[in-house]
Amino acid sequence: MMVFGNCRLGRGEPCFITFEAGATHDGLSSAMELSSLAAEAGADAIKFQIFDPDRLVADKQMLFSYGVLVDRDTGDTGETATVSEPLYDILCRRYLSSQEWIQVKKHCDALGLAFFATVGFESDIQLLEQLKCDSIKIASADINHWPLIRRAAETGMCIQLDTGNASLGEIEQAVEICRTAGNTDIIIHNCPSGYPARLESINLNLIVTLKQMFPEFPIAYSDHTPGWEMDVAAVALGVDLLEKTITKDRTIRGPEHMFSLEPGMMKSFVQTIRDIETAMGRPRRILHPEEKKMRQKIRRSTYLKVDVKQGDLIGLDQVEFRRPGTGISPDRFEALSGRQLVRDLEKGQMLTPADLKNP
């Protein structure tokens, strides 16, 4: 079990909801605004991505393809298109200076919202240490970047491992790097690749596999699909953390906007997850008072379908079973069948244990 601010994360705790804004903000102002929207919706945390584009991308012309929604001026038909642009340009739009990240973190602290970030370099890790963050995330692309994982683990912060496109062996190796560094506060994400992810690539059953392989660690699901059907399924499979991308407008041209939650959807998403958790209940069958009252109304009791005399032996031929279930139930009657009646009774009367002679 882990504690982030006032929230507990782990087995038996409510699903921890993180809203991802790292791919959808376009500067300090929108980063602050998306943080406020996340807090208003009831999320537990917000996550960003801290990268230096000039250090991360060697080929400034390398193209990155992603899906976008056709502008709503055309009628909001849900039509999509694929566009490509240099990855370097995309990352430059998201770049914030260290001082700006400090402002965002202070804003999140004031909102009571946990602040997480994916990092690219050791200097980014140092910044998160300075900000006193609770958790640090390693991108799927860096699942085999052992020096980065090792340095992150050495901070003592909770390590979140994205695992998109990773083999199970690579996941095990990354976990072992953290353990060897003395850090066992690890969250493992099932993170399907693709923007948006193809249904065939989501593989929700991997959640079950990860829970079996790593029973000591929380298992998370990072969603890259429109809507929240996959998130509901992930909660039903027992994930401890959900990560869902948010945006101010799904028609913005950029990676991840088209499958993100807009402001009007965020609160409904959180409420849906909480409703699912309530409906999931517990492994044991526990009857609530309302269920017990309803059960009594709809179950049956033993009623006489003929007149009977004192001394007669009671049997199925003389009774039928009617609602409500306030008397002798059909299953209990089988144990009482064959006993003598202690008094005369008329057709239509409910039979009670006091009407029967003890053996």
C-alpha positions in Angstrom: 0.0 0.0 0.0 1.3 3.5 -0.9 0.3 6.9 0.3 0.3 10.0 -2.0 -0.9 13.0 0.0 -4.2 12.1 1.5 -4.8 9.2 -0.9 -3.9 5.5 -0.4 -3.1 3.3 -3.3 -3.0 -0.5 -3.4 -5.0 -3.7 -2.8 -8.3 -3.0 -1.1 -8.2 0.8 -1.7 -10.3 2.8 -4.2 -8.9 2.9 -7.7 -6.4 5.8 -7.8 -7.4 8.1 -10.7 -4.6 10.0 -12.5 -5.4 12.4 -15.3 -2.7 12.7 -17.9 -2.0 16.2 -19.3 1.6 15.8 -20.5 0.6 15.3 -24.1 -2.2 17.8 -24.3 -1.1 21.0 -22.6 0.6 23.7 -24.7 2.3 25.8 -22.1 2.2 27.0 -18.6 -1.3 28.5 -18.7 -3.0 25.4 -20.1 -1.0 23.1 -17.7 -2.4 25.1 -14.8 -5.9 25.1 -16.3 -5.9 21.3 -16.9 -4.7 20.8 -13.3 -7.6 22.8 -12.0 -10.1 20.9 -14.1 -8.6 17.6 -12.9 -9.0 18.6 -9.2 -12.6 19.9 -9.8 -13.5 16.5 -11.4 -12.3 14.6 -8.4 -9.1 13.1 -9.7 -6.4 12.0 -7.3 -3.4 13.1 -9.4 -2.3 14.7 -12.6 0.7 13.6 -14.7 2.9 15.6 -17.1 5.9 14.8 -19.2 9.2 16.5 -18.6 11.6 16.3 -21.6 14.2 18.6 -23.1 13.4 18.3 -26.8 16.9 19.4 -27.9 18.5 16.6 -25.9 15.9 13.9 -26.5 15.5 14.1 -30.3 18.6 13.8 -32.5 16.8 13.9 -35.8 14.7 17.1 -35.7 12.9 16.1 -38.9 11.8 12.6 -37.7 8.0 12.4 -38.3 5.4 11.2 -35.8 1.9 10.1 -36.9 -1.3 10.4 -34.9 -5.0 10.5 -35.3 -7.1 13.7 -35.1 -10.8 14.4 -35.1 -12.2 16.4 -38.1 -13.2 19.9 -36.9 -16.7 20.1 -35.4 -17.7 22.8 -37.9 -18.3 19.9 -40.2 -21.0 18.5 -38.0 -19.0 16.4 -35.4 -19.5 13.1 -37.2 -16.6 11.5 -35.4 -14.7 11.4 -38.7 -10.9 11.1 -38.1 -7.8 11.7 -40.1 -4.1 10.8 -39.7 -1.5 13.5 -39.7 2.2 13.6 -39.3 4.6 16.2 -38.1 8.2 16.3 -36.6 8.3 14.8 -33.1 10.7 17.6 -32.2 8.0 20.2 -32.9 5.4 18.3 -30.9 7.7 18.1 -27.8 8.7 21.8 -28.2 5.0 22.8 -27.7 5.0 21.0 -24.4 8.3 22.3 -23.1 8.3 24.1 -19.8 11.3 25.5 -17.9 12.2 24.3 -14.4 10.7 27.5 -12.9 7.5 26.9 -14.8 7.3 23.3 -13.5 7.8 24.7 -10.0 4.7 26.9 -10.5 2.6 24.0 -11.8 3.7 21.8 -8.8 2.8 24.6 -6.3 -0.6 25.0 -8.0 -1.3 21.3 -7.8 -0.3 21.3 -4.1 -2.8 24.1 -3.4 -5.5 22.0 -5.2 -4.7 18.9 -3.1 -3.7 17.1 -6.3 -0.8 14.8 -6.5 1.7 15.7 -9.2 3.5 13.0 -11.2 5.8 13.3 -14.3 7.4 11.1 -16.8 11.1 12.0 -17.2 13.7 11.8 -19.9 17.0 12.6 -18.3 18.8 12.7 -14.9 18.3 16.4 -14.7 14.5 15.9 -14.9 14.8 13.4 -12.0 16.7 16.0 -10.0 13.9 18.5 -10.7 11.3 16.0 -9.3 13.5 15.5 -6.2 13.6 19.3 -5.8 9.8 19.4 -6.1 9.4 16.6 -3.5 7.2 14.5 -5.8 5.7 11.3 -4.6 6.2 9.3 -7.8 8.2 9.3 -11.0 7.2 7.6 -14.2 9.3 5.8 -16.8 7.9 5.9 -20.4 7.2 2.7 -22.3 10.0 3.8 -24.7 12.5 3.7 -21.8 11.6 0.3 -20.4 15.1 -0.8 -21.4 16.9 2.4 -20.3 18.4 0.8 -17.3 20.6 3.8 -16.3 17.5 6.1 -16.2 15.4 3.5 -14.3 18.3 2.9 -11.8 18.8 6.6 -11.1 15.0 7.1 -10.7 14.8 4.2 -8.3 17.7 5.5 -6.2 15.6 8.6 -5.3 13.3 6.5 -3.2 10.3 7.8 -5.0 7.6 5.4 -6.2 8.5 4.2 -9.7 5.7 3.9 -12.3 6.7 1.7 -15.2 4.9 2.0 -18.5 5.1 -1.3 -20.4 3.8 -0.6 -23.9 5.6 -2.7 -26.6 7.6 -4.4 -23.8 8.0 -8.1 -23.4 7.3 -9.7 -20.1 11.0 -10.4 -19.8 11.8 -6.7 -20.2 9.3 -5.8 -17.6 10.9 -8.3 -15.1 14.3 -6.8 -15.9 13.1 -3.2 -15.2 11.5 -4.3 -11.9 14.8 -6.1 -10.9 16.7 -2.9 -11.7 14.5 -1.0 -9.2 14.8 -3.8 -6.6 18.6 -3.9 -6.9 18.6 -0.1 -6.3 16.7 -0.7 -3.1 13.3 0.5 -4.3 10.3 -1.8 -4.1 7.7 1.0 -4.4 6.7 0.1 -7.9 3.5 0.5 -10.0 3.4 -1.5 -13.3 1.2 -0.1 -16.1 -0.5 -2.0 -18.8 -0.1 0.7 -21.4 -1.3 -0.3 -24.9 0.6 1.5 -27.7 -1.0 3.6 -30.4 -2.6 7.1 -30.6 -5.3 5.9 -30.3 -4.7 2.3 -29.4 -6.2 -0.4 -31.6 -8.6 -2.8 -29.9 -6.4 -5.7 -30.9 -3.4 -4.1 -29.0 -5.2 -3.3 -25.7 -5.0 -6.9 -24.3 -6.8 -6.2 -21.0 -6.1 -9.8 -20.0 -2.5 -8.7 -19.5 -3.7 -7.0 -16.3 -4.5 -10.4 -14.9 -1.1 -11.7 -15.9 0.7 -8.8 -14.3 -1.3 -9.2 -11.1 -0.2 -12.9 -11.0 3.5 -12.1 -11.8 3.8 -9.2 -9.4 1.3 -9.7 -6.6 3.3 -7.4 -4.3 2.9 -4.4 -6.6 -0.1 -2.2 -7.7 -1.1 -2.8 -11.3 -2.3 0.1 -13.4 -4.0 0.7 -16.8 -3.1 3.7 -19.0 -5.9 4.2 -21.5 -5.4 5.4 -25.1 -8.9 4.9 -26.4 -11.9 7.2 -26.7 -14.6 7.0 -24.1 -14.1 5.0 -20.9 -15.4 1.5 -21.7 -11.9 0.1 -21.4 -11.4 1.8 -18.1 -14.5 0.3 -16.7 -13.3 -3.2 -17.8 -9.9 -2.5 -16.3 -11.5 -1.7 -12.9 -13.5 -4.9 -13.1 -10.3 -6.7 -13.6 -8.9 -5.2 -10.5 -6.5 -2.4 -11.5 -5.3 -0.2 -8.6 -4.7 2.9 -10.7 -6.2 4.4 -13.9 -4.5 6.9 -16.1 -6.7 8.8 -18.5 -5.7 11.7 -20.8 -7.6 15.0 -20.6 -7.8 18.0 -22.9 -9.6 21.3 -23.3 -10.9 20.3 -26.8 -10.6 16.9 -28.5 -10.4 18.6 -32.0 -7.0 20.2 -31.2 -4.5 18.9 -33.7 -2.0 17.0 -31.6 -1.3 13.5 -30.3 -3.8 12.1 -27.8 -6.4 14.9 -28.0 -8.9 12.9 -30.0 -9.3 10.2 -27.3 -9.0 12.4 -24.3 -11.7 13.6 -21.9 -13.0 17.1 -22.3 -14.0 19.2 -19.3 -17.6 18.2 -19.5 -16.7 14.5 -19.4 -14.1 14.5 -16.6 -16.5 14.5 -13.6 -18.7 11.8 -15.2 -15.7 9.6 -15.8 -14.6 9.8 -12.1 -18.2 9.2 -10.9 -18.6 6.2 -13.3 -15.4 4.6 -11.9 -16.6 5.2 -8.3 -20.0 3.7 -9.2 -18.4 0.6 -10.7 -16.3 0.2 -7.6 -19.4 0.3 -5.4 -21.2 -2.1 -7.7 -18.3 -4.5 -7.7 -18.8 -5.0 -3.9 -16.9 -7.7 -2.1 -16.1 -11.4 -2.9 -18.4 -12.5 -0.1 -22.2 -12.4 -0.5 -23.5 -9.8 2.0 -27.2 -9.2 2.2 -28.2 -5.6 2.9 -31.3 -4.8 5.0 -33.2 -3.8 1.9 -32.4 -7.1 0.2 -33.5 -9.0 3.3 -36.9 -7.1 3.2 -37.3 -7.8 -0.5 -36.4 -11.4 0.0 -39.1 -11.8 2.6 -41.7 -10.3 0.2 -40.9 -12.4 -2.9 -40.1 -15.8 -1.2 -42.8 -18.3 -0.3 -44.4 -19.7 2.9 -46.4 -22.9 3.5 -50.2 -22.5 3.2 -53.0 -25.1 3.5 -54.9 -25.9 0.4 -57.4 -28.1 2.2 -59.1 -28.2 5.7 -57.1 -30.4 8.1 -57.8 -32.0 11.5 -55.9 -32.4 14.7 -53.8 -35.6 14.5 -53.5 -35.6 10.7 -50.0 -36.1 9.2 -49.0 -33.1 7.1 -47.6 -33.6 3.6 -47.2 -32.0 0.2 -50.7 -33.0 -0.8 -52.2 -30.7 1.7 -50.1 -27.6 1.2 -49.0 -25.1 -1.5 -46.4 -22.4 -1.3 -47.4 -18.7 -1.6 -45.9 -15.3 -1.0 -44.8 -13.6 1.3 -42.0 -15.6 2.9 -42.8 -14.9 6.5 -43.7 -18.4 7.5 -42.3 -21.9 6.9 -40.2 -21.8 3.7 -40.4 -24.7 1.2 -37.0 -26.0 2.2 -37.9 -26.0 5.9 -41.2 -27.7 5.2 -39.4 -30.7 3.8 -37.9 -31.3 7.3 -41.3 -30.9 9.0 -43.3 -33.0 6.5 -44.9 -36.1 8.1 -45.5 -34.5 11.5 -48.9 -34.5 13.2 -51.1 -31.4 13.5 -51.9 -30.3 17.0 -55.1 -28.5 16.1 -57.8 -28.1 13.4 -56.9 -25.6 10.6 -58.8 -24.3 7.6 -57.9 -24.1 4.0 -55.9 -20.9 3.2 -54.3 -20.6 6.6 -50.5 -20.2 6.8 -48.8 -23.1 8.5 -46.5 -22.3 11.5 -44.1 -24.5 13.5 -46.5 -24.2 16.5 -49.2 -26.0 14.5 -47.0 -29.2 14.4 -46.3 -31.8 17.0 -42.6 -32.1 17.9 -41.1 -35.5 17.0 
